[in-house]
Amino acid sequence: MSIWNRIGDVATSVVKGVGTGLETTGKFVENVGKFGVDLAYGVGGVAKMAYDIGTAPWNSDEDYNGFVKPFKSAWNDSQKNIVRPLASAGGAIMKVPGLQTTLEKINEINQEYIREPAATFNLVQTGMVGGTASFFDPNDWKKAYRAVNESQEIIDPVTAKRKQLVL
């Protein structure tokens, strides 16, 4: 698909979104309001955590005794509110047109051009495939590359069965 076709698809999506009018605007305002509430909870969670840590020396509760416990207790009490706006923003970012395919392509490039060659080099360099003198043997490099590719299995979260990763 050419870049011009992709730009046309994005423009069509935008026009369709604008064409829905008030319904889209109402949804947008609703989502901005939800994000504002989540952001307020996040700021409140950070403030509460700072307050709990700051007042820990004068707190007689056992959860706040010692040096590490105040941090653990304050984090356990506030973590859901601190993480809340980050989760909302992450969900919104993934709805940007084309971003998910871009991230998938970046992951594919990382897999094919960084991780697999590095793992192959590591297998050959450490002598795991053909011994210490096999650095210049092309067959050992092929064996190492096959071993790296065969070790990439994924587990299906629904069926819990192992599947080979298909690239």
C-alpha positions in Angstrom: 0.0 0.0 0.0 1.4 3.3 -1.0 1.8 6.3 1.4 -0.8 8.2 -0.6 -3.4 5.4 -0.1 -2.7 5.4 3.6 -3.1 9.2 3.8 -6.4 8.8 1.9 -7.6 6.2 4.4 -6.7 8.4 7.3 -8.5 11.4 5.8 -11.6 9.3 5.1 -11.6 8.1 8.7 -11.3 11.7 9.9 -14.1 12.9 7.6 -16.4 10.0 8.8 -15.6 10.9 12.4 -16.4 14.6 11.8 -19.6 13.6 9.9 -21.1 12.0 12.9 -21.4 15.4 14.5 -22.7 15.9 18.0 -22.5 12.2 18.9 -18.8 12.2 18.4 -18.3 15.5 20.2 -20.4 14.3 23.1 -18.3 11.1 23.4 -15.1 13.2 23.2 -16.2 15.5 25.9 -17.3 12.5 28.1 -13.9 10.9 27.6 -12.0 14.1 28.4 -14.1 14.4 31.6 -13.3 10.8 32.6 -9.6 11.5 32.0 -9.8 14.7 34.1 -11.4 12.7 37.0 -8.6 10.0 36.6 -6.0 12.7 36.6 -7.5 14.3 39.8 -7.4 10.8 41.5 -3.8 10.4 40.4 -2.7 13.8 41.9 -4.7 12.9 45.1 -3.0 9.5 45.2 0.5 11.0 45.0 -0.4 13.6 47.6 -1.8 10.9 50.0 1.2 8.8 49.5 3.5 11.7 50.3 1.5 12.6 53.4 1.5 8.9 54.6 5.3 8.7 54.2 5.8 12.1 55.7 3.7 11.4 58.8 5.0 7.8 59.2 7.4 8.6 62.1 4.5 9.9 64.2 2.1 7.1 63.2 1.7 4.3 65.7 0.1 1.9 63.2 2.3 -1.2 62.7 2.1 -0.8 58.9 4.2 2.4 59.2 6.9 1.0 61.6 10.5 0.7 60.3 12.2 2.2 57.3 10.7 0.3 54.3 7.2 -0.4 55.6 5.9 3.2 55.3 6.8 3.2 51.6 5.2 -0.2 51.0 2.1 0.7 52.9 1.7 4.1 51.3 2.2 2.6 47.8 -0.3 -0.2 48.5 -2.9 2.3 49.6 -2.4 4.8 46.7 -1.2 2.7 43.7 -4.6 2.2 42.0 -5.2 6.0 42.0 -1.7 6.8 40.8 -1.8 4.3 37.9 -5.3 5.2 36.9 -4.5 8.2 34.6 -1.6 6.4 33.0 -4.0 3.5 32.0 -6.5 6.0 30.6 -3.9 7.7 28.6 -2.5 4.4 27.3 -5.9 3.3 26.1 -6.5 6.6 24.3 -3.1 6.6 22.7 -3.7 3.1 21.2 -6.8 4.4 19.5 -4.7 6.8 17.3 -5.1 5.6 13.7 -2.1 3.7 12.5 -0.2 3.7 15.8 -0.8 0.0 16.6 0.5 -1.1 13.2 3.5 1.2 13.7 4.3 -0.3 17.0 3.9 -3.8 15.6 6.4 -2.9 12.8 8.8 -1.5 15.4 8.5 -4.8 17.3 9.1 -6.8 14.2 12.2 -4.8 13.3 13.5 -5.2 16.9 12.9 -9.0 16.6 14.4 -9.5 13.2 17.3 -7.1 13.3 18.3 -6.8 16.9 17.2 -9.6 19.2 17.6 -12.6 16.8 21.1 -11.6 15.6 22.3 -10.8 19.1 21.0 -14.1 20.4 22.6 -16.0 17.5 25.9 -14.2 18.1 25.7 -15.0 21.8 25.1 -18.8 21.1 28.1 -18.9 18.7 30.4 -16.7 20.8 29.9 -18.7 24.0 30.5 -22.0 22.2 27.0 -23.3 22.9 26.5 -24.6 19.4 29.8 -26.0 18.0 32.5 -25.4 20.6 34.9 -22.5 21.1 36.6 -22.8 17.7 33.4 -22.6 15.7 33.3 -18.8 15.4 34.2 -18.9 11.7 32.2 -22.0 10.8 29.0 -21.0 8.8 27.2 -24.2 9.7 27.4 -23.4 13.4 26.0 -19.9 12.6 23.1 -21.6 10.8 22.5 -24.0 13.7 22.5 -21.1 16.2 20.1 -19.1 14.1 17.7 -22.1 13.8 18.0 -22.6 17.6 17.1 -19.0 18.3 14.1 -19.2 16.0 12.8 -22.5 17.4 13.0 -21.2 20.9 10.4 -18.5 20.2 7.2 -20.0 21.5 4.2 -18.3 22.8 1.5 -19.5 25.2 -2.1 -18.9 24.2 -3.8 -17.1 27.1 -7.1 -18.7 26.4 -6.2 -22.3 25.8 -2.8 -22.4 27.6 -1.3 -24.3 24.7 2.1 -23.6 23.3 2.2 -22.2 19.8 5.2 -21.4 17.6 5.6 -17.7 17.0 5.0 -16.9 13.3 6.8 -13.9 11.9 
